[in-house]
Amino acid sequence: MGSNQPTLLDRLRAFISKFLKALMPSQSPNASSPGSSAVEQPVVERQVIPRSDHNVSRALISEAAKKVLHRLNKSGYEAYLVGGGVRDILLGMRPKDFDVATNATPEQVHELFRNSRLIGRRFRIVHVVFGREIIEVTTFRGNALEQTEEDDTERRTNEHGRLLRDNIYGNQEEDALRRDFTVNALYYNIQDFSVIDFAGGVKDLEERRLKLIGDPETRYREDPVRMLRAIRFAAKMGFDLDPATEAPIRELAPLLEHIPPARLFDEVLKLLSAGYGEQTYDALNRYNLLAPLFPETVRAQQNGHSDGLIRQALQNTDARLAQGKSVTPYFMFAAMLWPALQAEWEKRQDDGEPVQPALHQAIAKVIGRQIQATAIPKRFSGPMKEIWELQMRLPRRQGKRAYQIMEHPRFRAAYDFLLIREQSGEIEPGLGQWWTQFQAADERGREQMLSELSGPTPRRKRRKRKPSNSASADNSGGE
């Protein structure tokens, strides 16, 4: 009672509706009423792959995900591991997270797990929290083509076709066809260890092809972030974009300007910190997707500013991630916005502003414009500003300045940024090596390095002593 799940009568009505539509030759299977936001209905071929024919093992699934699956199953609900977790295991990769799809409503899931929280308005989902691990649980999505008048309040789009709300529930087959890419519409059944494929995802995995489910333009309009996901997945897995999936991206790229900046900030972090940053950056440029994310950077490049530092920073970031090291968001954003900062800083100096005030004003201007595209939390924008400001201080090492700079909490990041500037050819090498040696030297070595900055200490001239009064008297009377 009180469940949002379709009743048996509802399912019977939906089946009859589909059957009657199939008997109407005058109407295209993909037709929809004027103003409808329905997506093209793909061909469904449910394929069940037994355990003997795939490599998905329970040993590769986190204990937290298995607990969620088992509890839902024992409570009488369907529950499957879905999406990236299944995809990555099939590709021989180790998944970073696991998602679960079920026929239980968000409220029913929340009731089963005390360690859970309901989130989202656009899509209601449940996060089940196990320490630092979060298992995301979603209810099977319904088919937009079967939308009823009662569903109007649960599924809404804006004038661009973007989904503002989509909480229509359905069955597993409908849920599979509502997912974005075929390789993400794969389900693992922990009860019989089979993999269920509704959209030809296994074949696309074998052919290393990334393909959208349904009409690409409609799917991108529903959620423009899917264009960024296409780029990220293709770079991560080394896949080619299906021609139909690729075709609308350049034209629809400006739709990202209507996405909330906070959501785009999260997407940028995923794009640039997945270990394939430079490949992703090239793809973003190729498909006109960089401009909605970093408009000032693109404008600076169009006016002649090099992206050499950006490329070097992304190469270094990819290398760090490959070694299992961490990267900081503010460092990546400092690099991505560096051409924009240089352009604004030079413009202000050309207008007659002094160097240091011009830098501070340029920083404020660039960040102010950027947060309109991708929101940057203050916990990241603050350190980013300090990295930039320290680039002016690092060359000024005389006296006690070098010690004061080293005590700055952002010194190490600023030093790394300086090395990238040298590696990219933006500035002459030398300063970075000096700071490398200075950090490694003992106290005497540091004092020697600082003394060499000023050259040899000039010898003080001895002042001539004035003759005493007695001597003057003797000299005056000695002739």
C-alpha positions, 0 to 999 in steps of 0.5 A: 500500500502507498507504493509508487510501483505500477500495479498489475492492472497498470502493466496490463493496460501498458501491454494493451496500449503497446499491442494496439499501437503495433496494429496501427501501420499509419503511425511510425514507431518513433512518432510522438505528439507535437511538443512531446519530449519522448525519446526514440524507442530502440529495439529491445533484445534481452540477452541473458549471459550465464556465469560461464560466458562472462568474467564478472565475479563476486570477488570483484564486487565490494562487500557494501554493494553485495550487502545492498543487493542481498538485503533488497533481494531478501526483502522481496525486491529485484536488485541488480548491479548496474552500469559502470561497475559491470562495464568495467569488470567486463573490460578487465578494469577495477571499478571505483564505485558500484550502483544498484538498480531495483524495483523498490521505490526510493522510500522503500529503499530508505526504509530498509537501510538506516544508513541511507539518505534520499537525495535529488529532485530531478532524479530521486535516488538513495545513497546507502553509506558504508563509511567512506563508500557510498552505494547509489541505489536507483529505482527502475525508470519508466518509459517516456513513450508510455507517459500518462497524464498522471506522470506529467508532474513527475516528468518535466522538460524545459524549452530546450528539451532538458529534463527538469524532473523524471521520477516515472518508475517502470520495469527493468527493460524500460530502465535499461532503455532509459540509460545513456549508453549501451555499455552502461545498460548491463545488469549483474544478477547476484542470485544466478550470477548472470549478466543481462544485456538489453541494448547490445552493450556486450557487443559494443564493448567487444567492438570498443564502441560508445553508442547512445541508446535512442535518438542522440539529439533527443538524449543530449537535449534531455541532459546535455551533460551526456556529451561530456560523459561521452567524451570522458568514457571514450577517453577512459576506455579508449573507445570510438564514438559511434557516428550517430552518437558523435554527429550532434555534439558540436552543434549542441555544445552550447546547451551546456550553458544552461546546466547549473555551474555547480554540476559542471564543476563536478563534471570538470573534475571527473573529466580532468582527474580520470587519468586521461586529462590531455586526451580529454582536453583534446576531445573537448576542443575538437567537439567545441565543448571546452568553451562552455566550461572555460569560456575565458580560457578559450577566448585567451587562446583565440587571442594568441595565448598558448595552451602549453602550460595547460597541456604540461599540467595535464600530462603531469596530472595523468602521470601522478594518477598513474603512480597512484598519487593524488591531485588537487582540484585547485591546481588543475583549475589554476592551470586551466585558467592561467591563459585567461589570467595572463590575458587579463593581467597584460591588458590591465598593465597595458592600461597603465595599472601597476604590476601587482594591483593589476594581478590582483584585479585580474585574478578577481575578474577571471574567477568572477567570470569563471564561476558563472560557467563552472562554480569553484568553491571558495576552498579551491578558489582561495588556494588557486589565487595564492598559487598565482600570487606566489609566481610573482614572489618566487623570483624575489629570494634575497635576504629573508624572503626565500625563508618566508616564501617556503613557510607559505602553506601554498609554497609547494603547489606554487613551486610545482606550478613554477616547474610546469611553467618552465617545462612548457617553455613559458619562462626560461629554466633556472629558477625552478632548479634554484628552488629545488636545490634550496629546499634540499640544502642544509642551513649553511648551503642555503646561506651560501646560495642566498649570498651568491644571489647578491654577488660577492660582498663588497669590501667596506672602505676604511674611513680616514680618522680625523687627527686629534687636537693635540696632533693638530697643534704639534703639526701646526707648530713643527715648522 
